[in-house]
């Protein structure tokens, strides 16, 4: 699940929805619209949502940036380390980033959506 917190190459930001403003069913809609790419290699398929607090993200060394200009409740997790496609990260930066991603994945509460193809959220509260 650590891939859920990994920024795409050329960026250090991961797009997220803030639970306080965005209900899980709407987060699901955003995830399916913006992230799901079943024909990509490797495929990116929506299966559920991961929940992690801002406090934990900041404790592990990343920032949470309000980006409600995209939509109310939108934010970005900003790691401060940019991976460039085809260019290896310096070993010390790679270690920091990989450890941070792993810690975020372990701290997050992943909730599988029992019916990922439906519009409604079926993963609990």
N, C-alpha and C positions, 0 to 999 in steps of 0.2 A: 504494500500500500504506500510505500515511501514515494513512489512515482506521483502520487496525488499532490505532493508538496514540492515537486521538482519543476523549476521554471524551464520554459522552452529555450533552446539555444538562442543566444543573442539578447537574453533578458535575464533579469534577476527577480522577476515578479511572477507570482502565482495568483490568478484571479479567484476570489472567494466571495461567498455571500454571508452577510452577518445575520445570525439567527434571530437577533433582537428585532430586525426589520423584515426579514424574508422568511416566510413559512417554508417548511420542507418541500411541499408540493411545487412551490415556485422555484426553489433552488434546483429541484429535479428538472424542471422545464429549462432553466438556464443551462444546466450541465448537459442535457441532451442536445440542446441547440448549439451551444458554443464549443463543446468538448468532444462529444461522441462522433467518431469517424470509423464506422465498422469496416470500411474498405481500405483503411490505412495499413501500413506495414511498419510495426505491428498494429493490429486493430485497437482502437480505443472505444470501448463499449461501456456505457453507463450500467452500473449494477447496484449502486447505493450511494450513500453520503457519509463523509467523515466529519466528525464534529471535534473541534479543538478550541480552547479558549484563547483569547488575545493574550492573557497573562502568560500562558505556557509558551506561545509563539515568541513573545518578547524575552522570556526567561532563557530560551534556547539560543538567543542571539539574533533573531530576525525582527524586522519591524512590521507593523500593520499600518497600512496607509489607507485612509478614507478616500474612496474614489466614487462617491455617490453621483458624480456627473454622468457616469454610465447608466446607473439606475440606483434608486434608493435602496440602501443596504449593501451596495457593492463595496468591496475593499480588495486590497492586494497584500499578500504576504511578500515582503521584500527581503531577500537574503543578503544582498550586498556583494554577491559573488556572481559574475556573469560567465557562463560557459559559452565558448565560441565553437560552432560546429567545425569539426576537423582539426581543432587545436586543443591539445591536452592542457588541462589546468595544472598549475604548479602543484607538486605533491602536497605541500602544506595546506593550500587552499582546498584541494580535492578532499583531503582528510577532514577538514573543518566542515565542508558542505555535506559530505556523506554522513558524518556523525550527526549533524543537525537534522538531516532528512530522516534518518533512522529514529532519532529521538522523537521527532514530531509524529512519525507514523506509530510509534509505540504508545505515545501519550494520547493520540486521537481515539475517539470512540467511533468505530466504523459500524454503520447500520446498513445491512443489506436490504434492498428493496425487494419484497416478496413478489412483486409484479412489475418489473422494470419497463415493460412495454406499454403499460397503462399510463394515463395522464395523472391519476391520483397517486399520492405518496402512500405506499403500503409497507413502510418500515418502522412504524411506531413513532413515538414522540421524541 
